[in-house]
Amino acid sequence: MKWVFSYLKPLRARITAGVTVKVIGTVAELIIPFLLSYILENVIETNNVKKIVLYGVIMAICALIACLGNIIANRMAARTTMLFSTRMRKDLFSKTLNLSARSTDSFTIPSLESRITTDTYNVQNFIGMMQRMGIRAPILLLGGTVITMAMDKKLALVMIATLPLIFVVVYSISRMGVPLYSKVQQSVDGMVRVVREDAQGIRVIKALSKVDYENARYDRANLVLRQNETKAGVIMGVVNPVMTLLMNMGIVAVIAVSAYFVASNQSSSATVIAFMQYFTLISMAMMSLSRMFVMYTKCAASAKRISAVMEQVSELEIQEDDGRGDSTAHISFENVSFSYLGKKNNLKDISFSLKKGESLGIIGATGSGKSTILRLLMRFYDVGAGVIRINGKDIRAYNKEELTAMFGVVFQNDFIYADTIEENIRFGRDIKSEDIVNAAKTAQAHDFISSFSDGYAHAVSAGGTNLSGGQRQRLLISRAIAGAPDILILDDSSSALDYKTDANLRAALGAALPNSTVITVAQRVSSVKNCDLILVIEDGAVIGCGKHEELMESCLEYKEISDSQMGGAFLD
């Protein structure tokens, strides 16, 4: 919870002002029963109408101050909470975007989503409640106790006797709440994961008539969540009924004792009336505190999950370059090995070198490690062994902004957001419209974009669902090359293109980006056959390396792939 205060500290002036107003309103509310008792004991019997009216006006003023004070303080609390939660969510979202790939894998995307949404909501609710009830309830509790002690110690002691029991109950149950609500939030993660997967695969689900199957899968996740919520709710739900029972027992005790005191002239009926009002206020305060304890358990569980993300330290630290690199090579892998889980190597002893402007093709079976090479090159993960260099410098010696600025990338499962085609290509960068058009022409996308009545201003739906597969790929390629990157990475980005369009694309790339080093991962031999260097990957190892003609002679696996796809012939 310590990190929460770092967000509240800049708002301390607002919080102080709100607390001050809240205190004034609550104190005014506390005065009302005392004034009533005083009027009944000392003013009514004088039959002085002016004095009665005067004290009545004072009570009305106190009631007005209490009302306005609470309204104003609550509005200020809402404003403060909004500023707090906005900044918290922003920082959490920013931290989530900057997590390393390994950290993201560890937390999982559904869990990160629920932390940004439901967990921040739980913390926000508690902070708001603390400002609204966390000030008022203690003042009513302590103030009411002090005033009643001053009015009649014996009756006050009867009332106070129930408070330790209530505290023990609330404290004992609240300690159980944090692990219970942590488990609830983990169940939320599971449900979010199912919803996320189904939202992304809705077309496949419908195409394969698996709606009922996915409904059953969601029901299982929902059932786990319901069971965990029920368990937490049942246990935490004990607080209010037990508190009500103890408070009612206290009221009964106060009434019984006060009746005896009044009958024996040890107390007055006016004092009893005031006591009942104070006891009501104290009861309300205790109920508020019990609600706060329940909210605290949720907040503490959520704050712990948020803190885990905020305090996550990236393992991708900047390191010193060893100065052993070959400055004539643009990209070089030197005996690189890597493992995702640390059990077995997903890449084994990968070595190759590319000069600036050269092209690399990577081909191999699904799961062979092709995309892993790209992730290591962009330093999504650090190598387990070996060195990757760009311009002769270890990539671990570059800062993040400097390294990522070198790349233009199209991944297998890239994303398109709901905006115009032009903005999807620009992607928040300072790129001129004419450069966007040129990039689209190079990517063979200009013709289909121009066919829309509004051209580059055509609105694209989230995920590009109103575009065909080939159109989406060409749009993404346009985005990658619009910034004229030093290194262009195409990860199976032409799978939806016909052979002619693919060939035209490769020819246009060579003309448009003559000084860029292009790395192409593909399933088609035709997409990599003209590369300066081709790597054939199998089970994380290089089993073939060279140009197309060399591999056709030296690598049986490559030749089999080529013959199976094109019968040994190619269309240029």
C-alpha positions as CSV (number, residue, x, y, z in Angstrom):
1,M,0.0,0.0,0.0
2,K,3.0,2.3,0.3
3,W,3.0,3.2,-3.4
4,V,-0.6,4.5,-3.0
5,F,0.6,7.3,-0.8
6,S,3.1,8.4,-3.5
7,Y,0.1,9.2,-5.7
8,L,-1.8,10.9,-2.8
9,K,1.1,13.2,-1.9
10,P,0.8,15.6,-4.8
11,L,-2.9,16.0,-3.8
12,R,-2.3,16.7,-0.2
13,A,-3.5,20.3,-0.5
14,R,-6.9,19.1,-1.9
15,I,-7.1,16.3,0.6
16,T,-6.4,18.7,3.5
17,A,-9.1,21.1,2.3
18,G,-11.6,18.3,1.9
19,V,-10.7,16.9,5.3
20,T,-11.1,20.3,6.9
21,V,-14.6,20.7,5.5
22,K,-15.5,17.2,6.4
23,V,-14.4,17.8,10.0
24,I,-16.4,21.0,10.3
25,G,-19.5,19.3,9.0
26,T,-19.1,16.2,11.2
27,V,-18.5,18.3,14.3
28,A,-21.6,20.3,13.6
29,E,-23.5,17.0,13.3
30,L,-22.2,15.9,16.7
31,I,-23.3,19.1,18.4
32,I,-27.0,18.6,17.5
33,P,-27.9,15.9,20.0
34,F,-26.1,17.8,22.8
35,L,-28.1,20.9,22.0
36,L,-31.3,18.9,22.0
37,S,-30.5,17.5,25.4
38,Y,-29.6,21.0,26.7
39,I,-32.9,22.5,25.3
40,L,-35.0,19.7,26.9
41,E,-33.3,20.1,30.3
42,N,-32.6,23.8,30.6
43,V,-34.6,25.8,28.0
44,I,-38.0,24.2,27.7
45,E,-38.8,24.6,31.4
46,T,-38.1,28.4,31.2
47,N,-41.0,28.9,28.9
48,N,-38.9,31.6,27.2
49,V,-40.1,31.4,23.5
50,K,-37.3,33.6,22.2
51,K,-34.6,31.4,23.9
52,I,-36.3,28.3,22.5
53,V,-36.4,29.8,19.0
54,L,-32.8,30.9,19.4
55,Y,-31.5,27.4,20.2
56,G,-33.8,26.0,17.5
57,V,-32.1,28.3,15.0
58,I,-28.7,27.2,16.3
59,M,-29.7,23.5,15.8
60,A,-30.9,24.3,12.3
61,I,-27.7,26.1,11.5
62,C,-25.7,23.1,12.7
63,A,-27.8,20.8,10.6
64,L,-27.2,23.0,7.6
65,I,-23.5,23.2,8.2
66,A,-23.4,19.4,8.6
67,C,-25.4,18.9,5.3
68,L,-23.4,21.4,3.2
69,G,-20.1,20.3,4.8
70,N,-20.7,16.7,3.8
71,I,-21.9,17.5,0.3
72,I,-18.9,19.8,-0.4
73,A,-16.4,17.4,1.2
74,N,-17.8,14.5,-0.8
75,R,-17.6,16.4,-4.1
76,M,-14.0,17.4,-3.3
77,A,-13.3,13.7,-2.4
78,A,-14.7,12.6,-5.7
79,R,-12.5,15.1,-7.6
80,T,-9.4,14.0,-5.7
81,T,-10.2,10.3,-6.2
82,M,-10.6,11.0,-9.9
83,L,-7.3,12.7,-10.2
84,F,-5.6,9.9,-8.2
85,S,-7.1,7.1,-10.2
86,T,-6.4,8.8,-13.5
87,R,-2.7,9.1,-12.7
88,M,-2.5,5.6,-11.2
89,R,-4.1,4.0,-14.3
90,K,-2.0,6.0,-16.7
91,D,1.2,5.0,-14.9
92,L,0.1,1.4,-14.7
93,F,-0.8,1.3,-18.4
94,S,2.6,2.9,-19.3
95,K,4.4,0.4,-17.1
96,T,2.5,-2.4,-18.7
97,L,3.5,-1.3,-22.2
98,N,7.1,-1.0,-21.1
99,L,7.4,-4.4,-19.5
100,S,9.8,-6.8,-21.0
101,A,8.5,-9.7,-23.1
102,R,9.5,-12.1,-20.3
103,S,7.7,-10.1,-17.6
104,T,4.6,-9.9,-19.8
105,D,4.7,-13.6,-20.3
106,S,5.0,-14.0,-16.6
107,F,2.1,-11.8,-15.7
108,T,0.0,-12.9,-18.7
109,I,-2.0,-10.4,-20.8
110,P,-5.5,-11.2,-19.2
111,S,-4.0,-10.7,-15.8
112,L,-2.5,-7.3,-16.8
113,E,-5.9,-6.3,-18.3
114,S,-7.8,-7.1,-15.1
115,R,-5.1,-5.2,-13.0
116,I,-5.6,-2.1,-15.1
117,T,-9.4,-2.3,-14.8
118,T,-10.9,-4.1,-11.8
119,D,-7.9,-3.8,-9.5
120,T,-7.5,-0.1,-10.1
121,Y,-11.3,0.3,-9.6
122,N,-11.0,-1.5,-6.1
123,V,-8.2,0.8,-5.0
124,Q,-10.1,3.9,-6.4
125,N,-13.2,2.9,-4.4
126,F,-11.3,2.6,-1.2
127,I,-9.5,5.9,-1.6
128,G,-12.9,7.6,-2.2
129,M,-14.5,5.9,0.7
130,M,-11.6,6.8,3.0
131,Q,-12.1,10.5,2.2
132,R,-15.9,10.3,2.6
133,M,-16.3,7.9,5.5
134,G,-12.7,7.5,6.8
135,I,-12.9,11.0,8.3
136,R,-16.5,11.2,9.4
137,A,-16.8,7.7,11.0
138,P,-13.8,8.1,13.5
139,I,-14.9,11.6,14.5
140,L,-18.5,10.4,15.1
141,L,-17.1,7.4,17.0
142,L,-14.6,9.3,19.2
143,G,-16.6,12.5,19.5
144,G,-19.8,10.7,20.4
145,T,-17.9,8.6,23.0
146,V,-16.2,11.7,24.6
147,I,-19.5,13.7,24.7
148,T,-21.5,10.8,26.2
149,M,-18.7,10.3,28.8
150,A,-19.0,13.9,29.7
151,M,-22.8,13.7,30.0
152,D,-23.1,10.4,31.9
153,K,-20.1,8.1,32.5
154,K,-22.1,5.1,33.7
155,L,-24.3,5.0,30.6
156,A,-21.3,5.7,28.3
157,L,-19.4,2.8,29.8
158,V,-22.3,0.5,29.1
159,M,-22.3,1.6,25.5
160,I,-18.5,1.5,25.1
161,A,-18.4,-2.1,26.4
162,T,-19.6,-3.4,23.1
163,L,-16.9,-1.7,21.0
164,P,-14.0,-4.0,21.8
165,L,-16.1,-7.0,20.8
166,I,-16.9,-5.3,17.5
167,F,-13.2,-4.4,16.9
168,V,-12.1,-8.0,17.5
169,V,-14.8,-9.4,15.1
170,V,-13.9,-6.9,12.3
171,Y,-10.1,-7.3,12.7
172,S,-10.3,-11.1,12.7
173,I,-12.5,-11.3,9.6
174,S,-10.7,-8.6,7.7
175,R,-7.4,-10.6,8.0
176,M,-9.0,-13.4,6.1
177,G,-10.2,-11.1,3.4
178,V,-7.0,-10.2,1.6
179,P,-6.1,-13.8,0.5
180,L,-9.8,-14.4,-0.4
181,Y,-10.0,-11.4,-2.6
182,S,-6.6,-12.1,-4.1
183,K,-8.1,-15.5,-5.2
184,V,-11.2,-13.7,-6.6
185,Q,-9.0,-11.4,-8.7
186,Q,-7.1,-14.5,-10.0
187,S,-10.4,-15.9,-11.1
188,V,-11.2,-12.6,-12.8
189,D,-8.0,-13.1,-14.7
190,G,-9.1,-16.5,-15.9
191,M,-12.5,-15.2,-17.0
192,V,-10.9,-12.2,-18.9
193,R,-8.6,-14.6,-20.6
194,V,-11.6,-16.7,-22.0
195,V,-13.4,-13.5,-23.0
196,R,-10.3,-12.1,-24.7
197,E,-9.6,-15.3,-26.6
198,D,-13.3,-15.7,-27.8
199,A,-13.4,-12.0,-28.9
200,Q,-10.3,-12.5,-31.0
201,G,-11.5,-15.8,-32.4
202,I,-15.2,-15.2,-32.8
203,R,-15.2,-15.8,-36.6
204,V,-13.4,-19.2,-36.2
205,I,-15.8,-20.1,-33.4
206,K,-18.8,-19.4,-35.5
207,A,-17.3,-21.0,-38.6
208,L,-16.7,-24.2,-36.7
209,S,-20.0,-24.1,-34.9
210,K,-18.3,-24.1,-31.5
211,V,-20.4,-21.5,-29.8
212,D,-21.8,-24.0,-27.4
213,Y,-18.3,-25.3,-26.6
214,E,-17.1,-21.8,-25.9
215,N,-20.2,-21.1,-23.8
216,A,-19.3,-24.1,-21.7
217,R,-15.7,-23.0,-21.4
218,Y,-16.8,-19.5,-20.2
219,D,-19.3,-21.1,-17.8
220,R,-16.5,-23.0,-16.2
221,A,-14.4,-19.9,-15.7
222,N,-17.5,-18.0,-14.5
223,L,-18.3,-20.8,-12.0
224,V,-14.8,-20.7,-10.5
225,L,-15.2,-16.9,-10.1
226,R,-18.6,-17.3,-8.6
227,Q,-17.4,-19.9,-6.1
228,N,-14.5,-17.7,-5.0
229,E,-16.7,-14.6,-4.8
230,T,-19.3,-16.5,-2.8
231,K,-16.7,-17.8,-0.4
232,A,-15.3,-14.3,0.1
233,G,-18.7,-12.7,0.3
234,V,-20.0,-15.2,2.8
235,I,-17.1,-14.7,5.1
236,M,-16.9,-11.0,4.8
237,G,-20.7,-10.7,5.0
238,V,-20.5,-11.9,8.6
239,V,-19.1,-8.5,9.6
240,N,-22.3,-6.4,9.2
241,P,-24.8,-8.8,10.9
242,V,-22.4,-9.4,13.9
243,M,-21.8,-5.7,14.3
244,T,-25.6,-5.0,14.1
245,L,-26.2,-7.7,16.7
246,L,-23.6,-6.3,19.1
247,M,-24.8,-2.7,18.5
248,N,-28.4,-3.7,19.2
249,M,-27.3,-5.6,22.3
250,G,-25.6,-2.4,23.4
251,I,-28.8,-0.3,22.7
252,V,-30.8,-2.8,24.8
253,A,-28.3,-2.5,27.6
254,V,-28.3,1.3,27.5
255,I,-32.1,1.4,27.5
256,A,-32.3,-1.0,30.4
257,V,-29.7,0.8,32.5
258,S,-31.0,4.2,31.6
259,A,-34.5,3.2,32.6
260,Y,-33.2,2.2,36.0
261,F,-31.2,5.5,36.3
262,V,-34.2,7.6,35.4
263,A,-36.4,5.7,37.8
264,S,-33.9,6.3,40.6
265,N,-33.3,10.0,39.6
266,Q,-29.7,9.3,38.7
267,S,-30.3,10.5,35.1
268,S,-32.8,12.5,33.1
269,S,-35.0,11.5,30.2
270,A,-33.3,14.3,28.2
271,T,-29.9,12.7,28.7
272,V,-31.3,9.3,27.6
273,I,-32.7,10.9,24.4
274,A,-29.4,12.4,23.6
275,F,-27.7,9.1,24.4
276,M,-29.9,7.3,22.0
277,Q,-29.0,9.8,19.3
278,Y,-25.3,9.5,20.0
279,F,-25.6,5.8,20.1
280,T,-27.2,5.9,16.7
281,L,-24.4,8.1,15.3
282,I,-21.8,5.7,16.8
283,S,-23.6,2.7,15.4
284,M,-23.6,4.4,11.9
285,A,-19.9,5.1,12.4
286,M,-19.2,1.5,13.3
287,M,-21.1,0.3,10.3
288,S,-19.2,2.6,8.1
289,L,-15.9,1.4,9.6
290,S,-17.0,-2.2,8.9
291,R,-17.7,-1.4,5.3
292,M,-14.3,0.3,5.1
293,F,-12.6,-2.9,6.4
294,V,-14.4,-4.9,3.7
295,M,-13.3,-2.4,1.1
296,Y,-9.8,-2.4,2.6
297,T,-9.4,-6.2,2.0
298,K,-10.3,-5.8,-1.6
299,C,-8.1,-2.7,-2.0
300,A,-5.1,-4.5,-0.3
301,A,-5.4,-7.5,-2.5
302,S,-5.7,-5.3,-5.6
303,A,-2.9,-3.0,-4.5
304,K,-0.6,-5.9,-4.0
305,R,-1.3,-7.1,-7.6
306,I,-0.8,-3.6,-9.0
307,S,2.4,-3.1,-6.9
308,A,3.8,-6.3,-8.4
309,V,3.6,-4.7,-11.9
310,M,4.7,-1.2,-10.8
311,E,7.8,-2.6,-9.0
312,Q,8.8,-5.0,-11.7
313,V,12.4,-4.4,-12.6
314,S,13.3,-5.0,-16.2
315,E,16.0,-7.6,-16.7
316,L,17.0,-5.8,-20.0
317,E,19.6,-3.5,-18.5
318,I,22.0,-1.5,-20.6
319,Q,25.5,-3.2,-20.6
320,E,28.9,-2.1,-21.7
321,D,30.0,-3.0,-25.2
322,D,33.0,-5.3,-25.4
323,G,34.4,-3.5,-28.4
324,R,35.1,-6.8,-30.3
325,G,32.5,-6.3,-33.0
326,D,33.1,-6.1,-36.7
327,S,32.1,-2.6,-37.7
328,T,31.7,-3.6,-41.4
329,A,28.8,-5.9,-40.5
330,H,25.4,-4.3,-40.1
331,I,23.9,-7.2,-38.2
332,S,25.7,-10.2,-36.8
333,F,24.7,-13.2,-34.6
334,E,27.7,-14.8,-32.8
335,N,27.0,-18.3,-31.4
336,V,23.6,-17.2,-30.1
337,S,21.6,-19.6,-27.9
338,F,18.4,-18.9,-26.1
339,S,15.7,-20.6,-23.9
340,Y,12.3,-19.2,-23.0
341,L,11.8,-21.3,-19.9
342,G,15.4,-22.0,-19.1
343,K,15.0,-25.8,-19.5
344,K,16.1,-26.5,-23.1
345,N,17.4,-24.2,-25.8
346,N,14.9,-22.9,-28.3
347,L,17.8,-21.6,-30.4
348,K,21.2,-23.3,-30.6
349,D,24.4,-21.7,-31.6
350,I,23.0,-19.4,-34.3
351,S,25.7,-17.4,-36.3
352,F,25.5,-15.3,-39.4
353,S,26.5,-11.8,-40.6
354,L,24.8,-9.2,-42.9
355,K,26.2,-6.1,-44.4
356,K,24.1,-2.9,-44.7
357,G,21.6,-3.2,-47.5
358,E,21.8,-7.0,-47.7
359,S,18.8,-9.2,-47.3
360,L,18.3,-12.3,-45.1
361,G,15.6,-15.0,-45.6
362,I,14.7,-17.3,-42.8
363,I,12.7,-20.4,-43.6
364,G,11.7,-23.5,-41.6
365,A,8.8,-25.5,-40.1
366,T,6.4,-23.9,-37.7
367,G,7.9,-23.7,-34.2
368,S,11.4,-24.1,-35.5
369,G,12.6,-20.8,-33.9
370,K,12.3,-18.3,-36.8
371,S,10.4,-15.6,-35.0
372,T,12.5,-16.1,-31.9
373,I,15.5,-14.9,-33.9
374,L,13.6,-11.7,-34.6
375,R,12.6,-11.2,-31.0
376,L,16.2,-11.5,-29.9
377,L,17.4,-9.1,-32.6
378,M,14.9,-6.5,-31.3
379,R,15.9,-7.3,-27.7
380,F,12.5,-8.4,-26.6
381,Y,14.5,-11.0,-24.7
382,D,18.2,-11.2,-23.9
383,V,20.3,-14.0,-25.4
384,G,21.2,-16.9,-23.1
385,A,24.7,-17.2,-24.7
386,G,26.5,-15.5,-27.5
387,V,26.2,-11.9,-28.8
388,I,24.0,-10.0,-31.2
389,R,25.5,-6.9,-32.7
390,I,24.2,-4.0,-34.9
391,N,26.9,-1.9,-36.6
392,G,29.5,-3.9,-34.6
393,K,27.9,-2.9,-31.2
394,D,26.3,-5.3,-28.8
395,I,22.6,-4.6,-28.9
396,R,22.6,-4.7,-25.1
397,A,24.7,-1.5,-25.1
398,Y,22.0,0.5,-27.0
399,N,19.3,2.3,-25.1
400,K,15.7,1.2,-25.8
401,E,14.8,4.3,-27.9
402,E,17.9,4.2,-30.0
403,L,17.5,0.5,-30.7
404,T,13.8,0.5,-31.6
405,A,14.2,3.5,-33.9
406,M,16.3,1.3,-36.2
407,F,13.4,-1.1,-37.0
408,G,10.4,-1.3,-39.2
409,V,8.4,-4.4,-38.3
410,V,5.5,-6.5,-39.6
411,F,4.7,-9.4,-37.2
412,Q,2.6,-12.4,-38.0
413,N,-0.2,-11.3,-35.7
414,D,0.1,-7.5,-36.0
415,F,-2.7,-5.1,-35.1
416,I,-4.7,-2.4,-36.8
417,Y,-6.7,0.0,-34.7
418,A,-9.9,1.8,-35.4
419,D,-8.9,4.9,-37.4
420,T,-8.3,6.0,-40.9
421,I,-5.9,4.1,-43.3
422,E,-3.6,7.1,-43.3
423,E,-3.3,7.2,-39.4
424,N,-2.8,3.5,-39.3
425,I,0.2,3.9,-41.6
426,R,1.5,7.0,-39.8
427,F,1.0,5.3,-36.4
428,G,1.6,8.5,-34.4
429,R,4.9,9.3,-36.1
430,D,5.9,12.6,-37.8
431,I,5.5,11.3,-41.4
432,K,4.3,13.4,-44.3
433,S,1.3,12.4,-46.3
434,E,3.3,12.1,-49.5
435,D,5.7,9.6,-47.8
436,I,2.7,7.6,-46.6
437,V,1.4,7.4,-50.2
438,N,4.9,6.4,-51.4
439,A,5.1,3.7,-48.7
440,A,1.7,2.4,-49.8
441,K,2.8,2.2,-53.4
442,T,5.9,0.3,-52.5
443,A,3.7,-2.1,-50.4
444,Q,1.3,-2.6,-53.3
445,A,-1.5,-1.1,-51.2
446,H,-2.1,2.2,-53.1
447,D,-4.4,0.7,-55.7
448,F,-6.9,-0.9,-53.2
449,I,-6.7,2.2,-51.0
450,S,-7.5,4.5,-54.0
451,S,-10.5,2.3,-54.8
452,F,-12.3,3.6,-51.7
453,S,-14.3,6.7,-52.2
454,D,-12.5,8.5,-49.4
455,G,-9.1,7.0,-50.2
456,Y,-6.6,7.3,-47.3
457,A,-9.3,8.8,-45.1
458,H,-11.2,5.5,-45.3
459,A,-12.1,4.4,-41.7
460,V,-10.7,1.0,-40.7
461,S,-12.4,-1.0,-38.0
462,A,-10.5,-2.4,-35.0
463,G,-8.4,-5.3,-36.1
464,G,-9.0,-4.4,-39.8
465,T,-12.1,-6.6,-40.0
466,N,-13.5,-4.5,-42.9
467,L,-10.4,-5.4,-45.0
468,S,-9.3,-8.6,-46.6
469,G,-6.3,-10.6,-45.3
470,G,-4.1,-9.4,-48.2
471,Q,-5.2,-5.8,-47.7
472,R,-4.4,-5.9,-44.0
473,Q,-0.9,-7.3,-44.7
474,R,-0.2,-4.6,-47.3
475,L,-1.4,-1.9,-44.9
476,L,0.9,-3.2,-42.2
477,I,3.9,-3.4,-44.6
478,S,3.1,0.2,-45.6
479,R,3.3,1.1,-41.9
480,A,6.7,-0.7,-41.5
481,I,8.4,1.0,-44.4
482,A,6.9,4.5,-44.1
483,G,9.6,5.5,-41.6
484,A,12.4,4.3,-43.9
485,P,13.9,2.0,-41.3
486,D,17.5,0.9,-41.2
487,I,16.3,-2.7,-40.7
488,L,13.0,-4.0,-42.1
489,I,11.6,-7.1,-40.6
490,L,8.9,-9.0,-42.4
491,D,7.7,-11.9,-40.3
492,D,5.5,-14.1,-42.6
493,S,3.9,-10.9,-43.8
494,S,3.1,-11.9,-47.3
495,S,1.3,-15.2,-46.6
496,A,-2.1,-13.7,-47.8
497,L,-0.6,-12.3,-51.0
498,D,-0.7,-13.9,-54.4
499,Y,2.6,-14.8,-56.0
500,K,2.5,-11.9,-58.5
501,T,1.8,-9.3,-55.8
502,D,4.5,-10.9,-53.6
503,A,7.0,-10.7,-56.4
504,N,6.1,-7.1,-57.2
505,L,6.4,-6.2,-53.5
506,R,9.9,-7.7,-53.2
507,A,11.0,-5.9,-56.3
508,A,9.6,-2.6,-55.0
509,L,11.2,-3.0,-51.6
510,G,14.6,-3.3,-53.2
511,A,14.1,-0.1,-55.2
512,A,12.5,1.9,-52.4
513,L,14.9,0.9,-49.5
514,P,18.2,0.2,-51.2
515,N,20.2,0.9,-48.0
516,S,17.9,-1.0,-45.6
517,T,18.8,-4.4,-44.4
518,V,15.7,-6.6,-44.9
519,I,15.0,-9.8,-42.9
520,T,12.2,-11.9,-44.3
521,V,10.6,-14.9,-42.4
522,A,8.4,-16.9,-44.7
523,Q,6.9,-20.3,-45.4
524,R,7.3,-19.7,-49.2
525,V,10.6,-20.3,-50.8
526,S,9.6,-17.8,-53.5
527,S,9.6,-15.0,-50.8
528,V,13.2,-15.7,-49.8
529,K,14.9,-17.1,-52.9
530,N,16.4,-13.8,-54.0
531,C,17.8,-13.0,-50.5
532,D,21.6,-12.5,-50.2
533,L,21.6,-15.1,-47.4
534,I,19.0,-17.7,-46.5
535,L,18.9,-19.6,-43.2
536,V,17.1,-22.9,-42.9
537,I,16.0,-23.5,-39.3
538,E,15.0,-26.8,-37.7
539,D,14.5,-27.3,-34.0
540,G,16.2,-24.0,-33.2
541,A,19.4,-24.9,-35.2
542,V,20.7,-23.8,-38.6
543,I,20.7,-26.8,-40.9
544,G,21.3,-24.8,-44.0
545,C,23.0,-21.4,-44.8
546,G,23.7,-19.8,-48.1
547,K,22.1,-18.5,-51.3
548,H,19.2,-20.2,-53.0
549,E,21.3,-22.0,-55.6
550,E,23.8,-23.2,-52.9
551,L,21.0,-24.5,-50.7
552,M,19.4,-26.4,-53.6
553,E,22.7,-28.3,-53.9
554,S,23.7,-28.6,-50.2
555,C,20.5,-28.7,-48.1
556,L,18.1,-31.5,-48.8
557,E,15.4,-30.1,-46.5
558,Y,15.4,-26.8,-48.4
559,K,15.3,-28.6,-51.8
560,E,12.3,-30.6,-50.6
561,I,10.5,-27.5,-49.5
562,S,11.2,-25.8,-52.8
563,D,10.2,-28.8,-54.9
564,S,7.0,-29.3,-53.0
565,Q,5.9,-25.7,-53.4
566,M,6.9,-24.9,-56.9
567,G,8.0,-28.2,-58.4
568,G,11.5,-26.8,-58.6
569,A,10.4,-23.9,-60.8
570,F,9.8,-20.2,-59.8
571,L,7.9,-17.3,-61.2
572,D,9.9,-14.1,-61.2
